[in-house]
């Protein structure tokens, strides 16, 4: 009998097989592959900038520094592309001058590398390992960034270490998170109706796109109107082929910043240029500016004209675009108004982020502020798109309901034209 009784260990095995097992809470495991993917994305961004900087350094007839200086400039530019501020110590006054204007086109390279790294890191992982992979990827990227911050902590142009250590993980998380989200099929959050957030997102994107498109047109028009001054500034700054190429690349990297500045100009508050401002109401307060082609395209100080006030058509068109896309998002007018307000809020948030990254200081004293005020620009973007979008959306809904009500309905079908009726008469 004792041989036939099951042992205690076998009873435990049977109970484990029959009873439902609870998931064990395990500590997060290290993911070397995701960590190395983040570090590789950072290294590729640094390497791409290093190639461009070293080529310019080699082609320069009279380089100011050696290869160590060129590599330090590369690290400075890479950190500046993430929104980290720089501090220029070797000034004529002896006071360190901050440099905080982020070239938005320069940000595109690390953002794309992080996006691809995030998408590739979770391509073969299960749904439970996504957060861990994203965290380790950001950690690997931040580790390389910490090395770059340490490398640029000394010299005539050094990095603002606290700001860099805060902004680097943020940019890495947003860009890599976008790649993860896209790779996972763009999952949506739990909403009462999935059509509502999609319509709000489309409306906000349409309003932001129209604002930036209007800013691009205003920037291009100003460059054409001041083509002579822009050409003279380009000629004064560049000496030789390498100098002209360097000035051209820097101006090209700052073109998206000028587009955001143009959008803020069209919204009404304008933007700051050192101690002065430029707005549709007029330009004033600036007389001496750094010699640069994009700054040479600024209008001369003076009151506003009908041509400058015409720039306010840009937010009107943006609000109309928001109303157009939000009009078909719902049938009830309250829901349509709510969708327009949410889209206007999204447009305002997008403008706040763009204006915050496109502006900053270029020095101290009179050069301490360049670009739009992110808070004021975001508020104006929300107010314009909401004020124009709500009546446009309601008018479109009213017109659509009137058009549908006046459409002729299907007429009655005669009974003798049906096939069974004709067959009955024939029989």
DOSE-353880 format. One record per residue (C-alpha): residue in three letters; x, z, y. Coordinates in Angstrom, 2 decimals, decimal comma, always signed. Layout:
<drengus>
{type->Ala X->X Z->Z Y->Y};
...
</drengus>
This chain:
<drengus>
{type->Unk X->+0,00 Z->+0,00 Y->+0,00};
{type->Unk X->+2,82 Z->+0,77 Y->+2,40};
{type->Unk X->+4,29 Z->-2,65 Y->+1,77};
{type->Unk X->+0,96 Z->-4,34 Y->+2,58};
{type->Unk X->+0,46 Z->-2,54 Y->+5,90};
{type->Unk X->+1,67 Z->-4,55 Y->+8,90};
{type->Unk X->+4,64 Z->-3,21 Y->+10,72};
{type->Unk X->+4,46 Z->-1,99 Y->+14,32};
{type->Unk X->+6,54 Z->-4,93 Y->+15,59};
{type->Unk X->+4,27 Z->-7,49 Y->+13,92};
{type->Unk X->+1,21 Z->-5,83 Y->+15,48};
{type->Unk X->+2,79 Z->-6,14 Y->+18,90};
{type->Unk X->+3,51 Z->-9,82 Y->+18,31};
{type->Unk X->-0,10 Z->-10,48 Y->+17,27};
{type->Unk X->-1,50 Z->-8,61 Y->+20,24};
{type->Unk X->+0,71 Z->-10,60 Y->+22,61};
{type->Unk X->-0,46 Z->-13,86 Y->+21,08};
{type->Unk X->-4,18 Z->-13,00 Y->+21,26};
{type->Unk X->-4,40 Z->-11,15 Y->+24,58};
{type->Unk X->-4,19 Z->-13,17 Y->+27,84};
{type->Unk X->-0,77 Z->-12,88 Y->+29,36};
{type->Unk X->-0,36 Z->-11,89 Y->+32,99};
{type->Unk X->+2,13 Z->-13,84 Y->+35,06};
{type->Unk X->+5,32 Z->-11,85 Y->+35,51};
{type->Unk X->+6,48 Z->-11,15 Y->+39,02};
{type->Unk X->+10,06 Z->-12,31 Y->+39,11};
{type->Unk X->+12,44 Z->-12,31 Y->+41,99};
{type->Unk X->+13,19 Z->-15,67 Y->+43,51};
{type->Unk X->+16,00 Z->-17,41 Y->+41,73};
{type->Unk X->+18,81 Z->-19,14 Y->+43,51};
{type->Unk X->+18,48 Z->-22,92 Y->+43,69};
{type->Unk X->+21,96 Z->-24,42 Y->+44,10};
{type->Unk X->+20,63 Z->-27,98 Y->+44,09};
{type->Unk X->+18,33 Z->-27,38 Y->+47,09};
{type->Unk X->+21,08 Z->-25,42 Y->+48,88};
{type->Unk X->+23,53 Z->-28,29 Y->+48,37};
{type->Unk X->+20,89 Z->-30,82 Y->+49,49};
{type->Unk X->+20,49 Z->-28,96 Y->+52,79};
{type->Unk X->+24,24 Z->-28,71 Y->+53,25};
{type->Unk X->+24,62 Z->-32,43 Y->+52,45};
{type->Unk X->+21,98 Z->-33,34 Y->+55,06};
{type->Unk X->+23,88 Z->-31,36 Y->+57,68};
{type->Unk X->+27,21 Z->-32,89 Y->+56,62};
{type->Unk X->+25,80 Z->-36,42 Y->+56,79};
{type->Unk X->+24,48 Z->-35,80 Y->+60,31};
{type->Unk X->+27,81 Z->-34,44 Y->+61,43};
{type->Unk X->+29,64 Z->-37,31 Y->+59,73};
{type->Unk X->+27,52 Z->-39,98 Y->+61,40};
{type->Unk X->+28,15 Z->-38,52 Y->+64,84};
{type->Unk X->+31,84 Z->-38,04 Y->+64,04};
{type->Unk X->+32,23 Z->-41,75 Y->+63,26};
{type->Unk X->+30,71 Z->-42,74 Y->+66,61};
{type->Unk X->+32,70 Z->-40,20 Y->+68,63};
{type->Unk X->+36,01 Z->-41,01 Y->+66,92};
{type->Unk X->+35,47 Z->-44,75 Y->+67,45};
{type->Unk X->+34,93 Z->-44,13 Y->+71,16};
{type->Unk X->+37,98 Z->-41,83 Y->+71,22};
{type->Unk X->+40,17 Z->-44,43 Y->+69,54};
{type->Unk X->+39,02 Z->-47,21 Y->+71,86};
{type->Unk X->+39,57 Z->-45,10 Y->+74,96};
{type->Unk X->+42,78 Z->-46,17 Y->+76,76};
{type->Unk X->+43,47 Z->-42,66 Y->+78,12};
{type->Unk X->+41,90 Z->-40,00 Y->+75,87};
{type->Unk X->+41,77 Z->-36,57 Y->+77,48};
{type->Unk X->+42,19 Z->-34,63 Y->+74,21};
{type->Unk X->+43,36 Z->-35,04 Y->+70,63};
{type->Unk X->+41,41 Z->-35,44 Y->+67,43};
{type->Unk X->+40,50 Z->-31,73 Y->+67,46};
{type->Unk X->+38,76 Z->-32,20 Y->+70,80};
{type->Unk X->+36,87 Z->-35,25 Y->+69,48};
{type->Unk X->+35,66 Z->-33,29 Y->+66,44};
{type->Unk X->+34,59 Z->-30,39 Y->+68,65};
{type->Unk X->+32,60 Z->-32,79 Y->+70,83};
{type->Unk X->+30,96 Z->-34,08 Y->+67,64};
{type->Unk X->+29,88 Z->-30,58 Y->+66,64};
{type->Unk X->+28,65 Z->-29,90 Y->+70,19};
{type->Unk X->+26,51 Z->-33,06 Y->+70,19};
{type->Unk X->+25,12 Z->-32,24 Y->+66,75};
{type->Unk X->+24,09 Z->-28,77 Y->+67,89};
{type->Unk X->+22,67 Z->-30,18 Y->+71,13};
{type->Unk X->+20,54 Z->-32,57 Y->+69,05};
{type->Unk X->+18,84 Z->-29,52 Y->+67,53};
{type->Unk X->+17,98 Z->-28,08 Y->+70,93};
{type->Unk X->+20,91 Z->-25,67 Y->+71,18};
{type->Unk X->+22,33 Z->-25,26 Y->+74,65};
{type->Unk X->+25,96 Z->-25,83 Y->+75,57};
{type->Unk X->+28,09 Z->-24,02 Y->+78,14};
{type->Unk X->+30,73 Z->-25,91 Y->+80,14};
{type->Unk X->+33,49 Z->-23,47 Y->+81,09};
{type->Unk X->+35,94 Z->-25,77 Y->+82,88};
{type->Unk X->+34,10 Z->-26,22 Y->+86,19};
{type->Unk X->+35,60 Z->-26,55 Y->+89,65};
{type->Unk X->+33,80 Z->-23,41 Y->+90,87};
{type->Unk X->+34,91 Z->-21,31 Y->+87,90};
{type->Unk X->+31,30 Z->-20,40 Y->+87,03};
{type->Unk X->+30,20 Z->-21,55 Y->+83,51};
{type->Unk X->+27,60 Z->-24,30 Y->+83,76};
{type->Unk X->+24,88 Z->-24,62 Y->+81,08};
{type->Unk X->+23,92 Z->-27,98 Y->+79,56};
{type->Unk X->+20,53 Z->-27,85 Y->+77,89};
{type->Unk X->+18,93 Z->-31,32 Y->+78,03};
{type->Unk X->+18,51 Z->-32,45 Y->+74,41};
{type->Unk X->+18,82 Z->-36,24 Y->+73,91};
{type->Unk X->+15,68 Z->-36,90 Y->+71,87};
{type->Unk X->+17,03 Z->-40,08 Y->+70,32};
{type->Unk X->+19,99 Z->-38,08 Y->+69,04};
{type->Unk X->+17,55 Z->-35,72 Y->+67,33};
{type->Unk X->+16,15 Z->-38,56 Y->+65,24};
{type->Unk X->+19,17 Z->-38,68 Y->+62,87};
{type->Unk X->+19,16 Z->-35,03 Y->+61,69};
{type->Unk X->+15,35 Z->-34,99 Y->+61,62};
{type->Unk X->+15,26 Z->-38,05 Y->+59,32};
{type->Unk X->+17,97 Z->-36,64 Y->+57,07};
{type->Unk X->+16,10 Z->-33,35 Y->+56,75};
{type->Unk X->+12,83 Z->-35,18 Y->+56,09};
{type->Unk X->+14,40 Z->-37,15 Y->+53,24};
{type->Unk X->+16,14 Z->-34,06 Y->+51,86};
{type->Unk X->+12,87 Z->-32,13 Y->+51,78};
{type->Unk X->+11,03 Z->-34,97 Y->+50,07};
{type->Unk X->+13,76 Z->-35,48 Y->+47,46};
{type->Unk X->+14,17 Z->-31,75 Y->+46,75};
{type->Unk X->+10,57 Z->-31,30 Y->+45,57};
{type->Unk X->+10,10 Z->-34,70 Y->+43,94};
{type->Unk X->+10,67 Z->-33,32 Y->+40,44};
{type->Unk X->+9,67 Z->-29,65 Y->+40,89};
{type->Unk X->+6,41 Z->-27,95 Y->+40,02};
{type->Unk X->+3,96 Z->-26,67 Y->+42,61};
{type->Unk X->+5,24 Z->-23,08 Y->+42,28};
{type->Unk X->+8,81 Z->-23,92 Y->+43,19};
{type->Unk X->+8,18 Z->-25,72 Y->+46,45};
{type->Unk X->+8,53 Z->-22,73 Y->+48,78};
{type->Unk X->+11,73 Z->-21,60 Y->+47,10};
{type->Unk X->+13,32 Z->-25,04 Y->+47,26};
{type->Unk X->+12,40 Z->-25,40 Y->+50,93};
{type->Unk X->+13,87 Z->-21,99 Y->+51,71};
{type->Unk X->+17,16 Z->-22,72 Y->+49,94};
{type->Unk X->+17,37 Z->-26,15 Y->+51,58};
{type->Unk X->+16,99 Z->-24,58 Y->+55,03};
{type->Unk X->+19,58 Z->-21,96 Y->+54,04};
{type->Unk X->+22,10 Z->-24,65 Y->+53,08};
{type->Unk X->+21,51 Z->-26,50 Y->+56,33};
{type->Unk X->+21,84 Z->-23,30 Y->+58,36};
{type->Unk X->+25,08 Z->-22,40 Y->+56,57};
{type->Unk X->+26,72 Z->-25,62 Y->+57,75};
{type->Unk X->+25,21 Z->-25,06 Y->+61,18};
{type->Unk X->+26,72 Z->-21,59 Y->+61,34};
{type->Unk X->+30,12 Z->-23,12 Y->+60,62};
{type->Unk X->+29,62 Z->-25,63 Y->+63,43};
{type->Unk X->+28,62 Z->-22,83 Y->+65,81};
{type->Unk X->+31,78 Z->-20,90 Y->+64,91};
{type->Unk X->+33,93 Z->-24,01 Y->+65,35};
{type->Unk X->+32,53 Z->-24,68 Y->+68,86};
{type->Unk X->+32,62 Z->-21,07 Y->+70,04};
{type->Unk X->+35,79 Z->-21,67 Y->+72,04};
{type->Unk X->+37,07 Z->-24,45 Y->+74,26};
{type->Unk X->+35,96 Z->-26,01 Y->+77,55};
{type->Unk X->+32,56 Z->-26,95 Y->+76,09};
{type->Unk X->+31,16 Z->-24,35 Y->+73,74};
{type->Unk X->+27,83 Z->-23,70 Y->+72,12};
{type->Unk X->+25,29 Z->-21,04 Y->+73,02};
{type->Unk X->+25,50 Z->-19,22 Y->+69,66};
{type->Unk X->+22,26 Z->-17,14 Y->+69,76};
{type->Unk X->+20,13 Z->-20,10 Y->+70,77};
{type->Unk X->+21,73 Z->-22,37 Y->+68,16};
{type->Unk X->+21,25 Z->-19,85 Y->+65,34};
{type->Unk X->+17,56 Z->-19,64 Y->+66,25};
{type->Unk X->+16,82 Z->-23,33 Y->+66,75};
{type->Unk X->+18,74 Z->-24,77 Y->+63,82};
{type->Unk X->+16,59 Z->-23,11 Y->+61,10};
{type->Unk X->+13,43 Z->-23,93 Y->+63,05};
{type->Unk X->+14,23 Z->-27,65 Y->+63,28};
{type->Unk X->+15,34 Z->-27,68 Y->+59,63};
{type->Unk X->+12,16 Z->-25,98 Y->+58,46};
{type->Unk X->+9,84 Z->-28,28 Y->+60,45};
{type->Unk X->+11,57 Z->-31,55 Y->+59,48};
{type->Unk X->+12,16 Z->-30,63 Y->+55,82};
{type->Unk X->+8,66 Z->-29,15 Y->+55,60};
{type->Unk X->+7,22 Z->-32,45 Y->+56,81};
{type->Unk X->+9,10 Z->-34,21 Y->+54,02};
{type->Unk X->+7,77 Z->-31,73 Y->+51,44};
{type->Unk X->+4,23 Z->-32,14 Y->+52,77};
{type->Unk X->+4,46 Z->-35,94 Y->+52,57};
{type->Unk X->+5,98 Z->-35,87 Y->+49,09};
{type->Unk X->+3,16 Z->-33,62 Y->+47,83};
{type->Unk X->+0,52 Z->-36,12 Y->+48,89};
{type->Unk X->-0,28 Z->-34,58 Y->+52,29};
{type->Unk X->-2,45 Z->-31,72 Y->+50,97};
{type->Unk X->-5,16 Z->-30,53 Y->+53,31};
{type->Unk X->-6,19 Z->-27,01 Y->+54,05};
{type->Unk X->-9,61 Z->-25,65 Y->+53,17};
{type->Unk X->-12,04 Z->-26,84 Y->+55,83};
{type->Unk X->-15,84 Z->-26,96 Y->+55,67};
{type->Unk X->-15,61 Z->-30,73 Y->+55,96};
{type->Unk X->-12,42 Z->-32,67 Y->+55,38};
{type->Unk X->-13,53 Z->-35,45 Y->+57,72};
{type->Unk X->-13,38 Z->-33,12 Y->+60,73};
{type->Unk X->-9,64 Z->-32,27 Y->+60,72};
{type->Unk X->-8,76 Z->-35,91 Y->+60,01};
{type->Unk X->-10,79 Z->-37,07 Y->+63,01};
{type->Unk X->-9,27 Z->-34,37 Y->+65,21};
{type->Unk X->-5,75 Z->-35,32 Y->+64,12};
{type->Unk X->-6,41 Z->-39,02 Y->+64,79};
{type->Unk X->-7,87 Z->-38,25 Y->+68,21};
{type->Unk X->-4,96 Z->-36,00 Y->+69,19};
{type->Unk X->-2,44 Z->-38,58 Y->+67,97};
{type->Unk X->-4,21 Z->-41,33 Y->+69,91};
{type->Unk X->-4,16 Z->-39,31 Y->+73,13};
{type->Unk X->-0,50 Z->-38,39 Y->+72,72};
{type->Unk X->+0,41 Z->-42,00 Y->+71,93};
{type->Unk X->-1,35 Z->-43,28 Y->+75,06};
{type->Unk X->+0,37 Z->-40,64 Y->+77,21};
{type->Unk X->+3,80 Z->-41,58 Y->+75,86};
{type->Unk X->+3,02 Z->-45,29 Y->+76,14};
{type->Unk X->+2,03 Z->-44,81 Y->+79,77};
{type->Unk X->+5,22 Z->-42,82 Y->+80,35};
{type->Unk X->+7,25 Z->-45,66 Y->+78,83};
{type->Unk X->+5,59 Z->-48,21 Y->+81,13};
{type->Unk X->+6,20 Z->-46,03 Y->+84,19};
{type->Unk X->+9,85 Z->-45,57 Y->+83,20};
{type->Unk X->+10,35 Z->-49,29 Y->+82,61};
{type->Unk X->+8,70 Z->-50,12 Y->+85,94};
{type->Unk X->+10,93 Z->-47,68 Y->+87,81};
{type->Unk X->+14,06 Z->-49,09 Y->+86,14};
{type->Unk X->+13,04 Z->-52,63 Y->+87,12};
{type->Unk X->+12,24 Z->-51,66 Y->+90,71};
{type->Unk X->+15,65 Z->-49,95 Y->+91,06};
{type->Unk X->+17,64 Z->-52,38 Y->+88,95};
{type->Unk X->+20,29 Z->-52,79 Y->+91,64};
{type->Unk X->+20,95 Z->-49,05 Y->+91,99};
{type->Unk X->+21,00 Z->-48,65 Y->+88,19};
{type->Unk X->+23,57 Z->-51,42 Y->+87,83};
{type->Unk X->+25,79 Z->-49,98 Y->+90,56};
{type->Unk X->+25,70 Z->-46,53 Y->+88,95};
{type->Unk X->+26,58 Z->-48,03 Y->+85,58};
{type->Unk X->+29,54 Z->-49,87 Y->+87,10};
{type->Unk X->+30,87 Z->-46,79 Y->+88,91};
{type->Unk X->+30,77 Z->-44,61 Y->+85,80};
{type->Unk X->+32,28 Z->-47,04 Y->+83,31};
{type->Unk X->+35,87 Z->-48,20 Y->+83,32};
{type->Unk X->+36,66 Z->-50,64 Y->+80,55};
{type->Unk X->+34,76 Z->-51,56 Y->+77,44};
{type->Unk X->+34,92 Z->-48,09 Y->+75,85};
{type->Unk X->+33,67 Z->-46,37 Y->+78,99};
{type->Unk X->+30,78 Z->-48,78 Y->+79,40};
{type->Unk X->+29,85 Z->-48,38 Y->+75,76};
{type->Unk X->+29,91 Z->-44,58 Y->+76,06};
{type->Unk X->+27,70 Z->-44,61 Y->+79,17};
{type->Unk X->+25,32 Z->-47,08 Y->+77,54};
{type->Unk X->+25,00 Z->-45,00 Y->+74,36};
{type->Unk X->+24,36 Z->-41,83 Y->+76,36};
{type->Unk X->+21,73 Z->-43,54 Y->+78,52};
{type->Unk X->+20,09 Z->-45,00 Y->+75,41};
{type->Unk X->+19,95 Z->-41,55 Y->+73,77};
{type->Unk X->+18,18 Z->-40,20 Y->+76,88};
{type->Unk X->+15,56 Z->-42,98 Y->+77,13};
{type->Unk X->+12,97 Z->-40,98 Y->+75,09};
{type->Unk X->+13,53 Z->-38,09 Y->+77,50};
{type->Unk X->+12,76 Z->-40,42 Y->+80,38};
{type->Unk X->+9,56 Z->-41,48 Y->+78,59};
{type->Unk X->+8,43 Z->-37,85 Y->+78,34};
{type->Unk X->+9,31 Z->-37,35 Y->+82,01};
{type->Unk X->+7,23 Z->-40,44 Y->+82,85};
{type->Unk X->+4,27 Z->-39,03 Y->+80,91};
{type->Unk X->+4,53 Z->-35,78 Y->+82,86};
{type->Unk X->+4,66 Z->-37,83 Y->+86,06};
{type->Unk X->+1,46 Z->-39,63 Y->+85,08};
{type->Unk X->-0,27 Z->-36,34 Y->+84,26};
{type->Unk X->+0,28 Z->-35,13 Y->+87,84};
{type->Unk X->+2,74 Z->-32,19 Y->+87,85};
{type->Unk X->+5,74 Z->-34,52 Y->+87,65};
{type->Unk X->+9,19 Z->-33,19 Y->+86,83};
{type->Unk X->+12,08 Z->-31,37 Y->+88,44};
{type->Unk X->+15,37 Z->-33,02 Y->+89,36};
{type->Unk X->+17,70 Z->-30,24 Y->+90,36};
{type->Unk X->+16,34 Z->-28,60 Y->+93,48};
{type->Unk X->+13,68 Z->-31,26 Y->+94,05};
{type->Unk X->+10,58 Z->-32,63 Y->+92,35};
{type->Unk X->+9,14 Z->-36,06 Y->+91,62};
{type->Unk X->+5,35 Z->-36,39 Y->+91,32};
{type->Unk X->+2,60 Z->-38,85 Y->+92,27};
{type->Unk X->+2,05 Z->-36,77 Y->+95,41};
{type->Unk X->+5,60 Z->-37,62 Y->+96,50};
{type->Unk X->+9,28 Z->-36,95 Y->+95,88};
{type->Unk X->+11,17 Z->-34,33 Y->+97,86};
{type->Unk X->+13,91 Z->-31,75 Y->+97,76};
{type->Unk X->+16,76 Z->-33,72 Y->+96,21};
{type->Unk X->+19,50 Z->-35,59 Y->+97,98};
{type->Unk X->+22,67 Z->-35,22 Y->+95,88};
{type->Unk X->+22,30 Z->-35,89 Y->+92,15};
{type->Unk X->+24,78 Z->-36,66 Y->+89,37};
{type->Unk X->+25,71 Z->-40,30 Y->+89,29};
{type->Unk X->+23,86 Z->-41,63 Y->+86,23};
{type->Unk X->+21,88 Z->-44,85 Y->+85,65};
{type->Unk X->+18,60 Z->-43,15 Y->+84,69};
{type->Unk X->+18,74 Z->-40,83 Y->+87,70};
{type->Unk X->+19,43 Z->-43,81 Y->+89,96};
{type->Unk X->+15,95 Z->-45,14 Y->+89,07};
{type->Unk X->+14,19 Z->-42,19 Y->+90,73};
{type->Unk X->+12,03 Z->-43,02 Y->+93,76};
{type->Unk X->+13,36 Z->-42,19 Y->+97,19};
{type->Unk X->+12,18 Z->-38,92 Y->+98,76};
{type->Unk X->+8,94 Z->-39,34 Y->+100,65};
{type->Unk X->+5,17 Z->-38,85 Y->+100,46};
{type->Unk X->+3,02 Z->-40,42 Y->+97,79};
{type->Unk X->+1,57 Z->-43,91 Y->+98,12};
{type->Unk X->-1,44 Z->-45,61 Y->+96,51};
{type->Unk X->+0,98 Z->-47,10 Y->+93,99};
{type->Unk X->+2,27 Z->-43,67 Y->+92,92};
{type->Unk X->-1,23 Z->-42,21 Y->+92,76};
{type->Unk X->-2,20 Z->-45,10 Y->+90,47};
{type->Unk X->-0,09 Z->-43,45 Y->+87,77};
{type->Unk X->-2,97 Z->-41,03 Y->+87,19};
{type->Unk X->-4,70 Z->-43,77 Y->+85,24};
{type->Unk X->-2,45 Z->-42,82 Y->+82,30};
{type->Unk X->-4,18 Z->-39,49 Y->+81,47};
{type->Unk X->-7,57 Z->-41,13 Y->+82,09};
{type->Unk X->-6,80 Z->-43,70 Y->+79,40};
{type->Unk X->-5,48 Z->-40,94 Y->+77,13};
{type->Unk X->-8,72 Z->-38,99 Y->+77,50};
{type->Unk X->-10,74 Z->-42,13 Y->+76,83};
{type->Unk X->-8,73 Z->-42,70 Y->+73,64};
{type->Unk X->-9,44 Z->-39,14 Y->+72,50};
{type->Unk X->-13,17 Z->-39,62 Y->+73,17};
{type->Unk X->-13,24 Z->-42,98 Y->+71,41};
{type->Unk X->-11,77 Z->-41,61 Y->+68,18};
{type->Unk X->-13,76 Z->-38,36 Y->+68,30};
{type->Unk X->-17,13 Z->-40,04 Y->+68,95};
{type->Unk X->-17,52 Z->-41,10 Y->+65,31};
{type->Unk X->-16,35 Z->-37,75 Y->+63,88};
{type->Unk X->-19,82 Z->-36,14 Y->+63,76};
{type->Unk X->-23,48 Z->-36,74 Y->+64,52};
{type->Unk X->-24,33 Z->-33,50 Y->+66,33};
{type->Unk X->-23,21 Z->-33,48 Y->+69,94};
{type->Unk X->-21,92 Z->-29,90 Y->+69,70};
{type->Unk X->-19,58 Z->-30,86 Y->+66,87};
{type->Unk X->-18,42 Z->-33,94 Y->+68,82};
{type->Unk X->-17,58 Z->-31,76 Y->+71,84};
{type->Unk X->-15,76 Z->-29,28 Y->+69,60};
{type->Unk X->-13,71 Z->-32,06 Y->+68,04};
{type->Unk X->-12,75 Z->-33,42 Y->+71,45};
{type->Unk X->-11,63 Z->-29,97 Y->+72,60};
{type->Unk X->-9,59 Z->-29,45 Y->+69,43};
{type->Unk X->-8,01 Z->-32,88 Y->+69,84};
{type->Unk X->-7,21 Z->-32,12 Y->+73,49};
{type->Unk X->-5,62 Z->-28,87 Y->+72,39};
{type->Unk X->-3,51 Z->-30,72 Y->+69,82};
{type->Unk X->-2,47 Z->-33,24 Y->+72,46};
{type->Unk X->-1,49 Z->-30,40 Y->+74,78};
{type->Unk X->+0,59 Z->-28,70 Y->+72,07};
{type->Unk X->+2,41 Z->-31,97 Y->+71,31};
{type->Unk X->+3,19 Z->-32,47 Y->+75,01};
{type->Unk X->+4,43 Z->-28,87 Y->+75,27};
{type->Unk X->+6,90 Z->-29,40 Y->+72,40};
{type->Unk X->+8,13 Z->-32,73 Y->+73,75};
{type->Unk X->+8,49 Z->-31,48 Y->+77,32};
{type->Unk X->+10,30 Z->-28,35 Y->+76,14};
{type->Unk X->+12,89 Z->-30,36 Y->+74,22};
{type->Unk X->+13,22 Z->-33,11 Y->+76,86};
{type->Unk X->+14,10 Z->-30,78 Y->+79,74};
{type->Unk X->+16,76 Z->-28,23 Y->+80,52};
{type->Unk X->+19,65 Z->-27,47 Y->+82,85};
{type->Unk X->+22,58 Z->-29,74 Y->+83,65};
{type->Unk X->+24,52 Z->-27,11 Y->+85,54};
{type->Unk X->+23,99 Z->-24,11 Y->+87,74};
{type->Unk X->+22,49 Z->-23,58 Y->+91,21};
{type->Unk X->+20,86 Z->-26,87 Y->+92,30};
{type->Unk X->+21,31 Z->-28,46 Y->+88,84};
{type->Unk X->+19,63 Z->-25,64 Y->+86,92};
{type->Unk X->+16,36 Z->-27,48 Y->+86,18};
{type->Unk X->+15,87 Z->-31,06 Y->+85,02};
{type->Unk X->+12,69 Z->-32,35 Y->+83,48};
{type->Unk X->+9,03 Z->-31,30 Y->+83,33};
{type->Unk X->+7,73 Z->-27,76 Y->+83,10};
{type->Unk X->+6,51 Z->-27,54 Y->+79,50};
{type->Unk X->+3,74 Z->-25,03 Y->+80,22};
{type->Unk X->+2,30 Z->-26,81 Y->+83,25};
{type->Unk X->+2,56 Z->-30,22 Y->+81,58};
{type->Unk X->+0,77 Z->-28,98 Y->+78,46};
{type->Unk X->-2,06 Z->-27,45 Y->+80,51};
{type->Unk X->-2,53 Z->-30,69 Y->+82,46};
{type->Unk X->-2,54 Z->-32,70 Y->+79,22};
{type->Unk X->-5,27 Z->-30,48 Y->+77,76};
{type->Unk X->-7,40 Z->-30,52 Y->+80,94};
{type->Unk X->-7,17 Z->-34,29 Y->+81,45};
{type->Unk X->-7,95 Z->-35,26 Y->+77,86};
{type->Unk X->-10,78 Z->-32,71 Y->+77,59};
{type->Unk X->-12,34 Z->-33,59 Y->+80,95};
{type->Unk X->-12,31 Z->-37,33 Y->+80,24};
{type->Unk X->-12,74 Z->-37,22 Y->+76,47};
{type->Unk X->-15,94 Z->-35,14 Y->+76,34};
{type->Unk X->-18,11 Z->-37,43 Y->+78,52};
{type->Unk X->-16,63 Z->-40,54 Y->+76,89};
{type->Unk X->-17,39 Z->-39,26 Y->+73,39};
{type->Unk X->-20,92 Z->-38,20 Y->+74,32};
{type->Unk X->-21,60 Z->-41,52 Y->+76,05};
{type->Unk X->-20,40 Z->-43,42 Y->+72,98};
{type->Unk X->-22,59 Z->-41,29 Y->+70,69};
{type->Unk X->-25,59 Z->-41,87 Y->+72,94};
{type->Unk X->-24,96 Z->-45,63 Y->+73,04};
{type->Unk X->-24,55 Z->-45,77 Y->+69,27};
{type->Unk X->-27,83 Z->-43,89 Y->+68,71};
{type->Unk X->-29,66 Z->-46,19 Y->+71,13};
{type->Unk X->-28,24 Z->-49,28 Y->+69,46};
{type->Unk X->-29,26 Z->-48,07 Y->+66,00};
{type->Unk X->-32,76 Z->-47,14 Y->+67,13};
{type->Unk X->-33,36 Z->-50,62 Y->+68,58};
{type->Unk X->-32,21 Z->-52,48 Y->+65,46};
{type->Unk X->-35,11 Z->-54,18 Y->+63,66};
{type->Unk X->-35,92 Z->-52,57 Y->+60,31};
{type->Unk X->-36,66 Z->-54,50 Y->+57,10};
{type->Unk X->-40,17 Z->-55,98 Y->+57,05};
{type->Unk X->-42,73 Z->-55,45 Y->+54,25};
{type->Unk X->-42,31 Z->-57,62 Y->+51,20};
{type->Unk X->-45,51 Z->-59,57 Y->+50,32};
{type->Unk X->-46,89 Z->-58,67 Y->+46,91};
{type->Unk X->-47,45 Z->-62,30 Y->+45,84};
{type->Unk X->-43,80 Z->-63,26 Y->+46,38};
{type->Unk X->-42,52 Z->-61,04 Y->+43,61};
{type->Unk X->-41,69 Z->-62,54 Y->+40,26};
{type->Unk X->-44,18 Z->-60,45 Y->+38,24};
{type->Unk X->-47,06 Z->-61,42 Y->+40,57};
{type->Unk X->-46,30 Z->-65,15 Y->+40,30};
{type->Unk X->-46,01 Z->-64,83 Y->+36,53};
{type->Unk X->-49,38 Z->-63,02 Y->+36,33};
{type->Unk X->-51,12 Z->-65,80 Y->+38,35};
{type->Unk X->-49,51 Z->-68,45 Y->+36,20};
{type->Unk X->-50,77 Z->-66,70 Y->+33,07};
</drengus>
